[in-house]
Amino acid sequence: VTTDEPGESTCYGQCEQIWPPLLTGGEPQAGPAVEASLLGTTMRADGTTQVTYMGKPLYYYVRDGRPGDVKGQGVGGVWFVVSPDGDPITGAGEGSAAEEDLPDY
């Protein structure tokens, strides 16, 4: 989310019900096309450890059910998929959720 500060999540409460944080119990593992040196972690207010990429906290979208789904892409003008170089990929994706379909957060 573009409203997060580097290394600090701002998504709690109802927000994290829609955008669950990507949590880890250890060192995050890099997948294909992911630069391992850009992975990191940050401590959330509840004591869990969230994965970061270039310092940006990472999240899932609750309505994405399969690998490759990006239904939350562009929601609110602040939720974007992150490219392998760590920059947000802006613009709405095909099948993106309409903001009116989401509860307030």
Backbone as a printed PyTorch tensor [residue, N CA C, xyz], in Angstrom:
tensor([[[  0.8510,  -1.1720,   0.0000],
         [  0.0000,   0.0000,   0.0000],
         [  0.8980,   1.2360,   0.0000]],

        [[  0.5600,   2.1860,  -0.8200],
         [  1.4140,   3.3700,  -0.9480],
         [  1.3090,   4.3130,   0.2360]],

        [[  0.3690,   4.0810,   1.1610],
         [  0.2730,   4.9320,   2.3460],
         [  1.1780,   4.4510,   3.4740]],

        [[  1.7800,   3.2800,   3.3470],
         [  2.7230,   2.7910,   4.3490],
         [  4.0070,   3.5980,   4.3070]],

        [[  4.6080,   3.7580,   5.4730],
         [  5.9480,   4.3190,   5.5570],
         [  6.9260,   3.1740,   5.3140]],

        [[  8.1400,   3.4620,   4.8490],
         [  9.1120,   2.3730,   4.6720],
         [  9.2920,   1.5800,   5.9700]],

        [[  9.0830,   0.2830,   5.8790],
         [  9.2580,  -0.5950,   7.0200],
         [  8.1860,  -0.5150,   8.0760]],

        [[  7.0620,   0.1570,   7.7880],
         [  6.0070,   0.3030,   8.7840],
         [  4.6320,   0.1760,   8.1440]],

        [[  3.8670,  -0.8200,   8.5880],
         [  2.5220,  -1.0310,   8.0720],
         [  1.5360,  -0.0600,   8.7110]],

        [[  0.6000,   0.4190,   7.9000],
         [ -0.5020,   1.2440,   8.4100],
         [ -1.8330,   0.5100,   8.2920]],

        [[ -1.7940,  -0.7650,   7.8930],
         [ -3.0070,  -1.5370,   7.6420],
         [ -3.3210,  -2.4390,   8.8310]],

        [[ -4.3060,  -2.0040,   9.6340],
         [ -4.7390,  -2.7470,  10.8050],
         [ -6.2670,  -2.7640,  10.8490]],

        [[ -6.8410,  -3.5660,  11.7450],
         [ -8.2900,  -3.6120,  11.9130],
         [ -8.9760,  -4.1550,  10.6790]],

        [[-10.0150,  -3.4430,  10.2370],
         [-10.7730,  -3.8940,   9.0750],
         [ -9.9000,  -3.9340,   7.8270]],

        [[ -8.9390,  -3.0310,   7.7320],
         [ -8.0320,  -3.0320,   6.5810],
         [ -7.3220,  -4.3710,   6.4500]],

        [[ -6.7750,  -4.8880,   7.5500],
         [ -6.0270,  -6.1460,   7.4610],
         [ -6.9460,  -7.3570,   7.2570]],

        [[ -8.2600,  -7.1740,   7.4450],
         [ -9.2000,  -8.2460,   7.1030],
         [ -9.3310,  -8.3730,   5.5880]],

        [[ -9.2100,  -7.2640,   4.8930],
         [ -9.2990,  -7.2390,   3.4290],
         [ -7.9260,  -7.4670,   2.7970]],

        [[ -6.8940,  -6.9150,   3.4200],
         [ -5.5180,  -6.9770,   2.9130],
         [ -4.6440,  -7.6390,   3.9760]],

        [[ -4.7390,  -8.9640,   4.1480],
         [ -3.9120,  -9.6200,   5.1600],
         [ -2.4220,  -9.4190,   4.8770]],

        [[ -1.6520,  -9.1280,   5.9150],
         [ -0.2240,  -8.9460,   5.7160],
         [  0.4460, -10.2760,   5.3700]],

        [[  1.5090, -10.2170,   4.5820],
         [  2.3290, -11.3910,   4.2930],
         [  3.2600, -11.5580,   5.4970]],

        [[  2.9870, -12.5930,   6.2920],
         [  3.7300, -12.8250,   7.5330],
         [  4.7470, -13.9440,   7.3550]],

        [[  5.7500, -13.9340,   8.2180],
         [  6.7580, -14.9760,   8.2070],
         [  7.1580, -15.2980,   9.6330]],

        [[  7.5830, -16.5270,   9.8400],
         [  8.0930, -16.9360,  11.1310],
         [  9.6040, -17.0270,  11.1350]],

        [[ 10.2160, -16.6650,  10.0280],
         [ 11.6700, -16.7220,   9.8880],
         [ 12.1140, -15.7850,   8.7880]],

        [[ 13.2120, -16.1140,   8.1530],
         [ 13.7020, -15.3020,   7.0360],
         [ 12.8100, -15.5330,   5.8170]],

        [[ 12.3850, -14.4540,   5.1500],
         [ 11.5730, -14.6440,   3.9380],
         [ 12.4060, -15.2860,   2.8360]],

        [[ 11.7550, -16.1160,   2.0360],
         [ 12.4090, -16.8260,   0.9460],
         [ 12.0210, -16.2070,  -0.3900]],

        [[ 13.0050, -15.9410,  -1.2210],
         [ 12.7690, -15.3380,  -2.5330],
         [ 12.2820, -16.3810,  -3.5240]],

        [[ 11.2440, -16.0140,  -4.2700],
         [ 10.7570, -16.8580,  -5.3500],
         [ 11.3980, -16.4270,  -6.6650]],

        [[ 10.9570, -17.0330,  -7.7740],
         [ 11.4930, -16.6630,  -9.0820],
         [ 11.2940, -15.1730,  -9.3610]],

        [[ 12.2820, -14.5510,  -9.9360],
         [ 12.2660, -13.1360, -10.3430],
         [ 12.2890, -12.1770,  -9.1630]],

        [[ 12.4390, -12.6920,  -7.9560],
         [ 12.4940, -11.8400,  -6.7700],
         [ 13.9580, -11.7060,  -6.3520]],

        [[ 14.3920, -10.5010,  -6.1330],
         [ 15.7540, -10.2400,  -5.6950],
         [ 15.8320, -10.4600,  -4.1890]],

        [[ 16.4930, -11.5400,  -3.7630],
         [ 16.5490, -11.9130,  -2.3420],
         [ 17.0890, -10.7860,  -1.4670]],

        [[ 18.0210, -10.0130,  -1.9830],
         [ 18.6120,  -8.9390,  -1.1720],
         [ 17.6300,  -7.8070,  -0.8820]],

        [[ 16.5060,  -7.7510,  -1.6140],
         [ 15.5070,  -6.7130,  -1.3990],
         [ 14.4360,  -7.1200,  -0.3860]],

        [[ 14.4340,  -8.4000,  -0.0050],
         [ 13.4840,  -8.8840,   0.9970],
         [ 13.9370,  -8.4890,   2.3930]],

        [[ 12.9700,  -8.2100,   3.2430],
         [ 13.2530,  -7.8960,   4.6330],
         [ 12.0170,  -8.1610,   5.4550]],

        [[ 12.0260,  -7.7070,   6.6810],
         [ 10.8750,  -7.8660,   7.5580],
         [ 10.6880,  -6.6200,   8.4070]],

        [[  9.4880,  -6.4880,   8.9480],
         [  9.1720,  -5.4340,   9.8990],
         [  8.2510,  -6.0160,  10.9630]],

        [[  8.3700,  -5.5170,  12.1650],
         [  7.5210,  -5.9720,  13.2670],
         [  6.2200,  -5.1790,  13.2420]],

        [[  5.0890,  -5.9030,  13.2780],
         [  3.7760,  -5.2690,  13.3240],
         [  3.4100,  -4.9620,  14.7720]],

        [[  2.4160,  -4.1220,  14.9550],
         [  1.9810,  -3.7140,  16.2930],
         [  1.5490,  -4.9010,  17.1490]],

        [[  1.0720,  -5.9870,  16.5130],
         [  0.6270,  -7.1660,  17.2660],
         [  1.7640,  -8.1460,  17.5460]],

        [[  2.9900,  -7.7860,  17.1650],
         [  4.1500,  -8.6250,  17.4170],
         [  4.4760,  -9.6180,  16.3260]],

        [[  3.6430,  -9.7040,  15.2720],
         [  3.9460, -10.6000,  14.1620],
         [  4.9760,  -9.9390,  13.2390]],

        [[  5.6090, -10.7560,  12.4130],
         [  6.6520, -10.2750,  11.5130],
         [  6.1380, -10.2780,  10.0850]],

        [[  6.1150,  -9.1080,   9.4550],
         [  5.6090,  -8.9390,   8.0970],
         [  6.7810,  -8.8460,   7.1250]],

        [[  6.6210,  -9.4690,   5.9760],
         [  7.6350,  -9.4270,   4.9280],
         [  7.5790,  -8.0750,   4.2280]],

        [[  8.7560,  -7.5370,   3.9240],
         [  8.8660,  -6.2930,   3.1540],
         [  9.6790,  -6.5600,   1.8970]],

        [[  9.4990,  -5.6950,   0.9180],
         [ 10.3000,  -5.7370,  -0.3090],
         [ 10.7240,  -4.3030,  -0.5840]],

        [[ 12.0200,  -4.0650,  -0.5890],
         [ 12.5760,  -2.7060,  -0.6600],
         [ 11.9960,  -1.8310,   0.4520]],

        [[ 11.7700,  -2.4400,   1.6040],
         [ 11.2430,  -1.7180,   2.7560],
         [  9.7420,  -1.5500,   2.7710]],

        [[  9.0530,  -1.9530,   1.7020],
         [  7.6030,  -1.7880,   1.6160],
         [  6.9060,  -3.0420,   2.1470]],

        [[  6.0430,  -2.9140,   3.1710],
         [  5.3070,  -4.0720,   3.6710],
         [  4.4500,  -4.6970,   2.5620]],

        [[  4.4070,  -6.0330,   2.5590],
         [  3.6610,  -6.7690,   1.5350],
         [  2.3760,  -7.3440,   2.1050]],

        [[  1.3620,  -7.4450,   1.2330],
         [  0.0290,  -7.9140,   1.6160],
         [ -0.5260,  -8.8720,   0.5670]],

        [[ -1.5290,  -9.6370,   0.9900],
         [ -2.3870, -10.4010,   0.0940],
         [ -3.6600,  -9.5840,  -0.1000]],

        [[ -4.5090, -10.0340,  -1.0150],
         [ -5.8540,  -9.4760,  -1.1470],
         [ -6.8230, -10.6220,  -0.9020]],

        [[ -7.7640, -10.4540,  -0.0040],
         [ -8.6250, -11.5250,   0.4570],
         [ -9.4350, -12.1730,  -0.6740]],

        [[ -9.7350, -11.4520,  -1.7240],
         [-10.5500, -12.0110,  -2.8110],
         [ -9.7180, -12.6760,  -3.9120]],

        [[ -8.4040, -12.6580,  -3.7850],
         [ -7.5640, -13.3930,  -4.7330],
         [ -7.5250, -14.8440,  -4.2880]],

        [[ -7.9690, -15.7310,  -5.1630],
         [ -8.0580, -17.1350,  -4.7900],
         [ -7.0110, -18.0300,  -5.4120]],

        [[ -6.4140, -17.5770,  -6.5140],
         [ -5.4550, -18.4220,  -7.2310],
         [ -4.1800, -17.6340,  -7.4930]],

        [[ -3.0680, -18.3360,  -7.6450],
         [ -1.8340, -17.6350,  -8.0290],
         [ -2.0650, -16.8190,  -9.2980]],

        [[ -1.5820, -15.6140,  -9.3060],
         [ -1.7460, -14.7370, -10.4620],
         [ -2.9380, -13.8070, -10.3770]],

        [[ -3.8750, -14.0630,  -9.4460],
         [ -5.0150, -13.1570,  -9.2740],
         [ -4.5280, -11.8070,  -8.7610]],

        [[ -5.0690, -10.7300,  -9.3090],
         [ -4.7320,  -9.3660,  -8.8720],
         [ -6.0060,  -8.5230,  -8.8020]],

        [[ -7.0390,  -9.0770,  -8.1870],
         [ -8.3320,  -8.4040,  -8.1370],
         [ -8.3090,  -7.1170,  -7.3280]],

        [[ -7.3460,  -6.9510,  -6.4440],
         [ -7.2440,  -5.7340,  -5.6500],
         [ -6.3730,  -4.6640,  -6.2820]],

        [[ -5.8600,  -4.9340,  -7.4680],
         [ -4.9430,  -4.0090,  -8.1380],
         [ -5.5810,  -2.6400,  -8.3640]],

        [[ -4.9480,  -1.5920,  -7.8380],
         [ -5.3790,  -0.2170,  -8.0700],
         [ -6.4910,   0.2750,  -7.1610]],

        [[ -7.0010,  -0.5690,  -6.2480],
         [ -8.1060,  -0.1650,  -5.3920],
         [ -7.7070,   1.0490,  -4.5570]],

        [[ -8.5690,   2.0370,  -4.5520],
         [ -8.3520,   3.2440,  -3.7680],
         [ -7.1770,   4.0860,  -4.2340]],

        [[ -6.5850,   3.7030,  -5.3400],
         [ -5.4110,   4.4170,  -5.8420],
         [ -4.1890,   4.2430,  -4.9560]],

        [[ -4.2130,   3.2390,  -4.0680],
         [ -3.0850,   3.0210,  -3.1640],
         [ -2.6160,   1.5730,  -3.0930]],

        [[ -3.3900,   0.6300,  -3.6320],
         [ -3.0290,  -0.7870,  -3.5550],
         [ -2.5500,  -1.2540,  -4.9160]],

        [[ -1.2700,  -1.6470,  -5.0060],
         [ -0.6930,  -2.0460,  -6.2820],
         [  0.2130,  -3.2640,  -6.1270]],

        [[  0.2730,  -4.0440,  -7.1750],
         [  1.2430,  -5.1280,  -7.2630],
         [  2.6260,  -4.4830,  -7.3400]],

        [[  3.6190,  -5.1530,  -6.7510],
         [  4.9820,  -4.6330,  -6.7580],
         [  5.7970,  -5.3920,  -7.7970]],

        [[  6.5530,  -4.6570,  -8.6000],
         [  7.4040,  -5.2650,  -9.6200],
         [  8.6500,  -5.8730,  -8.9730]],

        [[  9.3840,  -6.7380,  -9.6860],
         [ 10.6150,  -7.3030,  -9.1350],
         [ 11.6470,  -6.2560,  -8.7120]],

        [[ 11.5900,  -5.0540,  -9.3040],
         [ 12.5430,  -4.0160,  -8.8840],
         [ 12.0170,  -3.2030,  -7.7040]],

        [[ 10.8200,  -3.5550,  -7.1820],
         [ 10.2770,  -2.9300,  -5.9840],
         [  9.3510,  -1.7630,  -6.2180]],

        [[  9.1380,  -1.3810,  -7.4550],
         [  8.2480,  -0.2690,  -7.7570],
         [  6.8080,  -0.7480,  -7.9270]],

        [[  5.8280,   0.0660,  -7.5060],
         [  4.4310,  -0.3300,  -7.7300],
         [  4.0950,  -0.3160,  -9.2110]],

        [[  3.3430,  -1.3070,  -9.6340],
         [  2.8350,  -1.3600, -11.0040],
         [  1.4620,  -0.7160, -10.9430]],

        [[  1.3580,   0.5150, -11.4110],
         [  0.1150,   1.2630, -11.2710],
         [ -0.8700,   0.9310, -12.3810]],

        [[ -2.1050,   1.3050, -12.1610],
         [ -3.1720,   1.0410, -13.1140],
         [ -4.0110,  -0.1260, -12.6410]],

        [[ -5.2230,  -0.1890, -13.1180],
         [ -6.1390,  -1.2610, -12.7470],
         [ -5.8230,  -2.5000, -13.5530]],

        [[ -5.8770,  -3.6300, -12.9120],
         [ -5.6770,  -4.8920, -13.6020],
         [ -6.9930,  -5.4380, -14.0990]],

        [[ -6.9110,  -6.3680, -15.0260],
         [ -8.1170,  -7.0080, -15.5310],
         [ -8.7810,  -7.7550, -14.3890]],

        [[-10.0680,  -7.5310, -14.1910],
         [-10.8050,  -8.1980, -13.1260],
         [-10.6250,  -7.5570, -11.7710]],

        [[-10.0590,  -6.3460, -11.7220],
         [ -9.8640,  -5.6640, -10.4400],
         [-11.1990,  -5.3840,  -9.7730]],

        [[-11.1870,  -5.4160,  -8.4570],
         [-12.3920,  -5.1380,  -7.6850],
         [-12.7700,  -3.6750,  -7.8080]],

        [[-14.0360,  -3.4230,  -7.8820],
         [-14.5140,  -2.0480,  -7.8430],
         [-14.5290,  -1.5860,  -6.3990]],

        [[-14.1600,  -0.3440,  -6.1510],
         [-14.1020,   0.1570,  -4.7860],
         [-15.4350,   0.0480,  -4.0730]],

        [[-16.5260,   0.2110,  -4.7880],
         [-17.8330,   0.1450,  -4.1420],
         [-18.1560,  -1.2770,  -3.6960]],

        [[-17.4150,  -2.2660,  -4.1850],
         [-17.6260,  -3.6430,  -3.7720],
         [-16.9320,  -3.9800,  -2.4580]],

        [[-16.1130,  -3.0520,  -1.9550],
         [-15.3310,  -3.3080,  -0.7540],
         [-15.9100,  -2.5700,   0.4370]],

        [[-15.8110,  -3.1590,   1.6300],
         [-16.2160,  -2.4170,   2.8230],
         [-15.2460,  -1.2720,   3.0780]],

        [[-15.6760,  -0.2830,   3.8500],
         [-14.7830,   0.7950,   4.2290],
         [-13.6900,   0.2480,   5.1310]],

        [[-12.5050,   0.8010,   4.9790],
         [-11.3910,   0.3970,   5.8490],
         [-10.5480,   1.5930,   6.1830]]])
